[in-house]
Structures are given as structure tokens and as C-alpha cells.
Amino acid sequence: MGLLDVSIVNVALPSIQKGIGTDAGTAQWVVSGYALTFGLVLVSGGRLGDALGRRRMFLIALALFVATSALAGAAMSPLWLVIARLLQGGAAGMLTPQNSGLIQDLFRGAERGRAFGVFGAVVGISTAVGPVLGGVILALFGEQNGWRWVFYVNVPIGVVAFALAMKLVPAKPGRRLNLRREIDFVGIVLLGLTVLGILLPLVEAEEDGLARLWWMFPAAVVLGAVFVWWERRVVRVRRSPLIDIRLYTSTPGYASGASLATVYFCGFAGIWLVFAMFFQQGLGYSPLESGLSVTPFAIGSAIAAAVAGRLVSRLGRRLTVAGLTLVVLGLGTVGLLSWLLPDTGHIGLILIAPLLIGGIGGGMVISPNTTLTLECVPTSMAGVAGGALQTGQRIGTAIGTAVLAGIFRSVVTAAHGDYTIALAVAMLCAACFVLVALALGIGELRARRARPSAGQLQEVTMAAPSE
């Protein structure tokens, strides 16, 4: 639900603007504010899960997500809705890292790969199906108030998920906590400000945020350096850091896998707003028709992710390299077809095959990369490792959305309203992002061949954080 809400609201923005009576800038914050707080609390939420128990944090965060979804649906003013979305994004950010942490806790070996396969299928479906589901809800409940049900739909799903988690997720014995020693509050503030400095100019890009808030990028670099210094100090005095820096420097495959995910999401997650603008503004599709036009990607991604989860223990990084190759092929073909056939009225049908190919590739990337990136991480750090991995994905999403949407709009203006040429340029740029991720994947594939087996590595890594 947390990831679904990143994309589902995009198609409801015109309905929100009309129904609650707000301008485009405030309506955009309904999307941007959620993405901002989502990214801000991922690592902190993961660390809280490590310290307080993942089942407990999962249930708390899920309850908060359901409550804030209802609050957003009941909004009577633009300010109410924006505040509710900020709170909802924070709840989603606390909820999401518990998923990967619980998988690390409850599964081992090939079973863990299959579990991450299911998780990856859900991630792929959530991102791609969000626009479809949003369009269906608006079609059922009407433009005026249909946007409220985009939020209300989370309530019954969340209640069922809460009941299932209470029954199926095993509880661990409680233990007394020294919050001052186990929760790095200074680190939480420093990392939060660092991520804020990166994300805020990007989510405000449509409102000239990159020009107004450019100074936040160098400030984020300085704060990031202070954060690294502080975390090293926390480790030296034998306290629990927010992120043990050795996760990146000493855990084999983690830094390269996290970098690959961040760059991949620049291309993968950045295309959905471009497609929405192309189909709705360029071709005049309804929100539902626009969402249905990208379902081949979702179908391919869901099927491939489920299969890839069973193959990752045998094929390893070769699987993600093959998947990235297919994504480059799919997005590149979309770009070339749009460029070569700009005047056709059947572009939506022509793009079905390349979108399906790209989706199959995408399903071979997200869940296998998560499995391989986290395979040597100690279970005691699973929550924060998953949160840090997903924070990179959120940063990649923000960068990709700002860059690709900006390129699309610029080309539309320069080409005097030629949306197909704009789509071609944006898709080729997205393919370039994925090409960089492919290069990182090939580099990690070569590095893995020179390393010991994963089992031997995990024995070494398990001891590292407690030194």
C-alpha cells in the first residue's frame, strides 16, 4: 500500500484540484509531500524495527497508515489534505523497511529468494498498477469525489493486513531497551536533514525548486559528511549507530547493489509521470485509459519477479544483468518507435510489445537485486539496511521524475506540441539511466566471481558490527 500510494494519486490530481478547490502548486504537494516524508523516515523506521522489533513496528506503522489514509480521504481543505499526506508518507516510510527486515528474519537460503521474489512482484505491480487503479476508482466514483476513495481504499485493505499480521507474523520475546544507547537520535536528525536537502529541491522542481533551492544540495553534502563522522564516532564509543558505515565499506555487494538500485530507479520510476502526461495531455486519454496503456509493463514485471525469485540463488547477479539489458531494450525501443512513427494514431498499441519486454526485465531486477544486496547483511541490521536501500530508491525516483518530466515538457515546448517526439527523447534518456545501472551490474558480477561464497561472507559479516 505504501508504494502503491506513490503512483496512484498522480492520476487523481485533476480531480483533487477540482474537488477541494486548490491551485496546481498545492495539489502537486499532495504527491510531493508524501514522497518527501516517505523518503525521510525510511532509515529511521528500519532502525526502530531493528531495535524495538519488526512485528511491533509493522503493526504500529500499518495502523498509522490506515488512520492517515482515512484522514486524507476526509479532508475538507487543501491544508488538511497536504498535512494528512505528509503524515501518511511518514507512516509508509516506517512501514516499508519492516517488510525486507521480516523477510531477512523469517527466511533463509532459496526460500528467502522466493520471498523477495514475491516482494519484488508487489513492488513492480504497485508502481505500475497505481495509475490503473486510480483511473478505475475515478471512473467508479466520479471526478468530483472519486479522489477521496483513492485514499479510503487503503482502509479495508489495511484492516485485513493488520489482522493477518497479528495472526501470521511470529512475535519475538520482548526485551528492555536503553533508548539512549540503542536509538541514535542525533544520527536520525542529521540523516533526515541530509535527505531533505536532496529531495526537497527535486520534489519542488515543477515550482522552480531547482533554481530557488539549489543551495540545499551543497548543504546536504556537508550534512552528509557530518553524519558519516558522527556515525563513526558512535561506533567507536560502543553505541548503536543509525547506520553502521561498515555496511557500505565492509559488507560485500551492499554498496554496489544499493548504487545500482538508486540509478535504476532514476530510469524506471521516472517514466510513469511521462507516460501519464503523454497519454492524457498528448493523446487525450482518460486516466483509466492512460493507466491501462502501461499495464503490459506491470504484467511482465509481476510474472518475471515471481519467477526470478526462484532463480536468483542459482543465477545470482547474472539475472539482474539480463533484466537490465531487457529494460534498456524495452525503453530504447519505445523511444525509437516514438521517434520513427510520430504521426501514427495507434502509438498506444505499437508500444505494447516493448513495454512488455521492459516489464519482464524490470521483474528480473528489483527483487533479485534486493536479495543479492542484503544477502551478507546481519539480521540485526536487516531493517536499517533495507531502509537505506529503499531511501536510495526514493532519491532515484525523485531525480528521475524531475529530470525526465522536465525533459519531456521542454521538448514539447521546443517541438511546438509534438508529444511523441517528447516521449521519444524522455524514454531514450531513461534508457541511458538504466544503461548506467547495467554497467554497475556488470562490474558487481565480475567482483562477485573474485569473492568467496555467500555463505562464507555472511559468517565474516555477521561478526563485523559488534567489533
C-alpha positions in Angstrom: 0.0 0.0 0.0 2.8 2.4 0.8 4.4 2.0 -2.6 1.1 2.0 -4.4 0.2 5.4 -3.0 3.3 6.9 -4.5 1.8 6.4 -8.0 -1.9 6.0 -7.5 -2.5 9.7 -6.7 -0.9 11.0 -9.8 -4.0 10.4 -12.0 -6.3 11.8 -9.3 -4.6 15.2 -9.2 -7.0 17.0 -11.6 -9.9 15.5 -9.6 -8.3 16.7 -6.3 -7.7 20.2 -7.7 -11.4 20.5 -8.8 -13.0 18.7 -5.8 -11.2 20.5 -3.0 -10.7 23.8 -4.8 -6.9 24.3 -4.8 -4.3 25.5 -7.3 -1.9 23.3 -9.2 1.1 24.0 -6.9 -0.8 23.0 -3.7 -2.2 19.9 -5.5 1.3 18.9 -6.5 2.3 18.8 -2.8 -0.3 16.1 -2.3 2.1 13.9 -4.3 5.4 15.6 -3.4 4.8 15.8 0.3 4.1 12.1 0.5 7.2 11.2 -1.4 9.3 13.6 0.8 8.3 12.2 4.2 8.3 8.7 2.8 12.0 9.1 1.9 12.9 11.0 5.1 11.9 8.2 7.6 12.9 5.0 5.8 16.2 4.5 7.5 14.9 5.7 10.9 11.9 3.3 10.6 14.3 0.5 9.7 16.5 1.2 12.8 13.4 1.4 15.0 12.3 -2.0 13.7 15.8 -3.5 14.4 15.7 -2.1 18.0 12.0 -2.4 19.0 11.0 -5.4 17.0 9.9 -5.6 13.4 6.5 -7.1 14.1 5.7 -4.3 16.6 6.9 -1.6 14.2 5.0 -3.2 11.3 1.7 -3.1 13.3 2.2 0.4 14.6 3.2 1.8 11.2 0.3 0.0 9.5 -2.2 1.3 12.0 -0.9 4.9 11.4 -1.0 4.4 7.6 -4.7 3.3 7.8 -5.6 6.2 10.1 -3.8 8.8 7.9 -5.4 7.4 4.8 -8.8 7.9 6.3 -7.8 11.4 7.4 -6.7 12.3 3.8 -10.0 10.9 2.4 -12.0 13.1 4.8 -10.0 16.3 4.1 -12.2 19.4 3.9 -9.5 21.9 2.9 -6.2 21.8 0.9 -4.1 22.3 4.0 -5.8 19.4 5.8 -5.1 17.2 2.8 -1.4 18.2 2.5 -0.8 17.6 6.2 -2.6 14.2 6.1 -0.4 13.2 3.1 2.7 14.3 4.9 1.7 12.1 7.9 0.7 9.2 5.6 4.1 9.3 3.8 5.8 9.1 7.2 3.8 6.1 8.2 4.5 4.4 4.8 8.2 5.1 5.3 8.2 3.4 8.7 6.2 0.5 7.3 8.2 -0.3 4.2 11.6 -1.3 5.7 9.8 -3.8 8.1 8.9 -5.9 5.0 12.5 -6.6 4.0 13.6 -6.9 7.6 10.9 -9.6 8.3 11.9 -11.5 5.2 15.5 -11.4 6.4 14.3 -12.7 9.8 11.9 -15.4 8.7 13.5 -16.9 5.6 16.9 -18.4 4.7 18.6 -19.6 1.5 16.5 -20.2 -1.5 13.3 -19.6 0.5 14.5 -16.0 1.1 15.0 -15.5 -2.6 11.4 -16.7 -3.3 10.1 -14.4 -0.6 11.9 -11.4 -2.1 10.6 -12.6 -5.5 7.0 -12.1 -4.2 8.0 -8.8 -2.6 9.6 -7.6 -5.9 6.5 -8.6 -7.8 4.4 -6.5 -5.4 6.8 -3.5 -5.8 6.6 -3.8 -9.6 2.9 -4.2 -9.6 2.4 -1.3 -7.1 4.4 1.1 -9.1 2.9 0.3 -12.5 -0.7 -0.6 -11.5 -1.2 2.6 -9.4 -2.3 4.7 -12.3 -4.7 2.0 -13.5 -6.3 1.6 -10.1 -6.5 5.3 -9.7 -8.3 5.6 -13.0 -10.7 2.8 -12.1 -11.6 4.4 -8.8 -12.2 7.8 -10.5 -14.4 6.1 -13.1 -16.5 4.3 -10.5 -17.0 7.2 -8.0 -16.8 10.2 -10.4 -14.4 13.1 -10.9 -15.8 15.3 -8.1 -15.4 13.0 -5.1 -13.6 10.0 -6.6 -10.3 11.2 -5.3 -11.5 10.6 -1.7 -11.8 6.9 -2.5 -8.2 6.8 -3.7 -7.4 7.2 0.0 -10.3 5.4 1.5 -9.5 2.2 -0.4 -6.5 1.7 1.9 -8.7 1.4 5.0 -10.3 -2.1 4.4 -7.1 -3.4 2.9 -5.1 -2.2 5.9 -7.5 -3.7 8.4 -7.3 -7.1 6.7 -3.5 -6.8 6.6 -3.4 -5.9 10.3 -5.4 -8.9 11.2 -3.3 -11.2 9.1 -0.1 -9.8 10.5 -1.4 -10.3 14.1 -2.1 -14.0 13.2 0.7 -15.0 10.9 3.8 -12.9 11.8 5.5 -14.5 14.9 6.2 -12.4 17.9 9.6 -12.4 19.5 10.1 -12.2 23.3 10.3 -8.6 24.4 13.5 -7.1 26.0 14.3 -4.0 28.0 15.7 -1.2 25.9 18.1 1.6 26.7 16.8 4.1 24.1 19.7 6.5 24.5 22.2 3.7 23.6 20.1 1.9 21.0 18.5 4.8 19.1 20.9 7.3 17.6 18.7 10.4 17.8 21.5 12.8 16.6 22.0 10.5 13.6 18.3 10.5 12.8 18.3 14.3 12.7 21.5 14.6 10.6 20.4 12.0 8.1 16.9 13.4 7.9 18.3 16.9 7.1 20.7 15.4 4.5 17.9 13.5 2.7 15.6 16.6 3.0 18.4 18.7 1.3 18.4 16.3 -1.6 14.7 15.6 -2.0 13.0 19.0 -1.4 14.5 20.8 -4.4 13.6 17.7 -6.6 10.0 17.4 -5.4 9.7 21.2 -5.9 11.2 21.0 -9.4 7.9 21.9 -11.1 7.6 25.1 -9.0 11.1 26.2 -10.0 12.5 24.4 -6.9 15.9 23.6 -8.5 16.6 27.3 -9.1 15.2 28.5 -5.8 16.6 25.7 -3.6 19.9 24.9 -5.3 21.8 25.8 -2.1 20.3 22.8 -0.4 22.4 20.4 -2.5 25.8 21.6 -1.2 24.2 21.9 2.3 23.2 18.2 2.0 26.8 17.3 1.1 28.1 19.0 4.2 25.4 17.5 6.4 26.1 14.0 4.9 29.8 14.4 5.8 28.9 15.4 9.3 26.6 12.4 9.5 29.3 9.9 8.4 31.7 11.5 11.0 29.1 11.1 13.7 28.2 7.5 12.9 31.9 6.5 13.0 32.1 8.2 16.4 29.0 6.4 17.7 30.6 3.1 16.7 33.9 4.0 18.5 32.1 4.6 21.8 30.3 1.2 21.5 26.8 2.6 21.0 24.3 1.6 18.3 24.6 3.8 15.2 21.7 4.7 12.9 23.7 3.3 10.0 27.0 1.4 10.7 29.2 2.8 7.9 30.8 -0.6 7.6 27.5 -1.7 6.0 28.9 0.2 2.9 32.6 -0.4 3.4 32.8 -3.9 4.7 29.6 -5.7 3.6 30.3 -7.4 0.2 27.9 -6.3 -2.5 25.9 -3.9 -0.5 27.3 -0.6 -1.7 27.2 -1.7 -5.4 23.7 -3.2 -5.1 22.4 0.0 -3.4 24.0 2.2 -6.1 22.6 0.0 -8.8 19.1 0.3 -7.3 19.3 4.1 -7.0 20.4 4.6 -10.6 17.9 2.1 -11.9 15.0 3.9 -10.1 16.1 7.1 -11.8 15.1 5.5 -15.1 12.4 3.0 -14.0 10.3 5.2 -11.6 10.8 8.4 -13.7 8.9 7.1 -16.7 5.4 6.9 -15.1 4.7 10.6 -14.9 6.0 11.0 -18.5 3.6 8.3 -19.7 0.7 9.9 -17.9 1.4 13.3 -19.5 1.9 11.7 -22.9 -1.3 9.7 -22.9 -3.6 12.2 -21.2 -2.3 15.5 -22.4 -0.9 14.4 -25.8 -3.4 11.8 -26.9 -6.4 12.9 -24.8 -6.8 9.5 -23.0 -8.9 9.3 -19.8 -7.0 8.5 -16.6 -8.3 4.9 -16.8 -7.2 4.5 -20.5 -3.8 6.0 -19.6 -3.3 3.5 -16.8 -4.4 0.6 -19.0 -1.9 1.6 -21.7 1.1 0.8 -19.4 -0.3 -2.5 -18.0 1.9 -4.6 -20.3 4.9 -3.4 -18.2 3.1 -4.3 -15.0 2.1 -7.8 -16.2 5.6 -8.6 -17.4 7.1 -7.3 -14.2 4.8 -9.3 -11.9 5.3 -12.6 -13.8 9.1 -12.2 -14.1 9.6 -11.1 -10.5 7.8 -14.3 -9.2 10.0 -16.5 -11.5 13.2 -14.6 -10.8 12.8 -15.1 -7.0 13.1 -18.8 -7.6 16.2 -18.4 -9.9 18.2 -15.9 -8.0 20.0 -18.4 -5.7 21.2 -20.2 -8.8 21.9 -17.4 -11.3 22.9 -14.6 -8.9 23.9 -11.3 -10.4 23.6 -12.7 -14.0 19.9 -12.4 -13.5 19.9 -8.7 -12.8 22.3 -8.1 -15.7 19.9 -9.9 -18.1 17.0 -8.0 -16.6 18.7 -4.6 -17.0 19.5 -5.5 -20.6 15.8 -6.2 -21.3 14.8 -2.9 -19.7 17.3 -1.0 -21.9 15.9 -2.8 -24.9 12.3 -2.1 -24.0 12.7 1.6 -23.2 15.0 2.2 -26.1 12.5 0.6 -28.5 9.7 2.8 -27.0 11.9 5.8 -27.7 12.9 4.7 -31.2 9.3 3.8 -32.3 8.0 7.1 -31.0 10.7 8.9 -32.9 10.2 7.0 -36.2 6.4 6.9 -36.0 5.5 10.3 -34.6 2.2 10.8 -36.5 0.5 7.5 -36.1 -2.7 7.3 -34.2 -2.0 3.9 -32.9 1.1 4.5 -30.9 -0.5 3.1 -27.7 -0.9 -0.3 -29.5 2.5 -0.2 -31.0 4.1 0.2 -27.6 2.6 -2.9 -26.1 5.4 -5.3 -27.0 8.3 -3.1 -25.9 6.6 -2.2 -22.7 6.1 -6.0 -22.0 9.7 -6.6 -22.7 10.8 -3.8 -20.4 8.4 -5.1 -17.7 9.9 -8.6 -17.9 13.3 -7.1 -17.5 12.1 -4.9 -14.6 10.8 -8.0 -12.8 14.3 -9.6 -13.1 15.9 -6.5 -11.5 14.2 -5.3 -8.3 13.7 -8.5 -6.2 16.9 -10.3 -7.3 18.9 -7.1 -6.6 17.3 -6.8 -3.2 18.1 -10.4 -2.4 21.7 -10.1 -3.5 22.3 -6.7 -1.9 21.1 -7.9 1.5 22.4 -11.5 1.5 25.5 -10.7 3.5 23.8 -8.2 5.9 23.5 -9.5 9.5 19.8 -9.9 10.5 20.4 -7.5 13.4 20.9 -4.8 10.7 18.3 -6.0 8.2 15.8 -3.2 8.9 18.2 -0.3 8.6 19.9 -2.0 5.6 16.6 -2.3 3.9 15.6 1.2 4.8 18.9 2.6 3.4 18.4 0.6 0.2 14.9 2.0 -0.2 16.0 5.5 0.6 18.3 5.4 -2.3 15.4 4.2 -4.5 13.3 7.1 -3.3 16.1 9.5 -4.1 16.4 7.9 -7.5 12.7 8.2 -8.1 12.8 11.9 -7.2 15.7 12.5 -9.5 14.3 10.5 -12.4 10.8 12.1 -12.1 12.2 15.6 -12.0 14.7 15.1 -14.9 12.5 13.0 -17.3 9.4 15.1 -16.7 11.5 18.3 -17.2 13.0 16.9 -20.4 9.5 15.9 -21.7 8.0 19.3 -21.0 11.0 21.1 -22.6 10.8 19.1 -25.8 7.0 19.6 -26.0 7.6 23.3 -25.9 10.5 23.3 -28.3 8.8 20.9 -30.7 5.6 23.1 -30.8 3.4 20.5 -29.0 4.8 17.3 -30.6 4.2 14.9 -27.7 5.5 11.8 -29.5 9.0 13.3 -30.1 9.0 14.4 -26.4 8.2 10.8 -25.4 11.0 9.5 -27.6 13.6 11.8 -26.0 12.4 11.1 -22.4 12.4 7.3 -23.0 15.9 7.4 -24.5 17.1 9.4 -21.5 15.5 6.8 -19.2 17.3 4.0 -21.1 20.6 5.9 -20.5 20.0 5.8 -16.7 19.3 2.1 -16.9 22.5 1.6 -19.0 24.5 3.1 -16.2 22.8 0.6 -13.8 23.7 -2.1 -16.2 27.4 -1.1 -16.1 27.2 -1.2 -12.3 25.6 -4.7 -12.5 28.4 -6.0 -14.8 31.0 -4.6 -12.5 29.4 -6.3 -9.5 29.1 -9.6 -11.5 32.9 -9.5 -12.1 33.6 -8.6 -8.4 31.4 -11.5 -7.1 33.4 -14.0 -9.1 36.6 -13.0 -7.3 34.9 -13.2 -3.8 34.3 -16.2 -1.5 30.9 -17.9 -1.4 28.0 -16.1 0.1 27.9 -18.4 3.0 31.5 -17.7 3.9 30.9 -14.0 3.5 27.9 -14.0 5.8 29.9 -15.6 8.6 32.5 -12.9 8.4 30.0 -10.0 8.0 27.9 -11.3 10.9 30.7 -10.5 13.3 31.6 -7.1 12.0 29.0 -4.8 13.6 29.8 -5.9 17.1 33.5 -5.4 17.0 
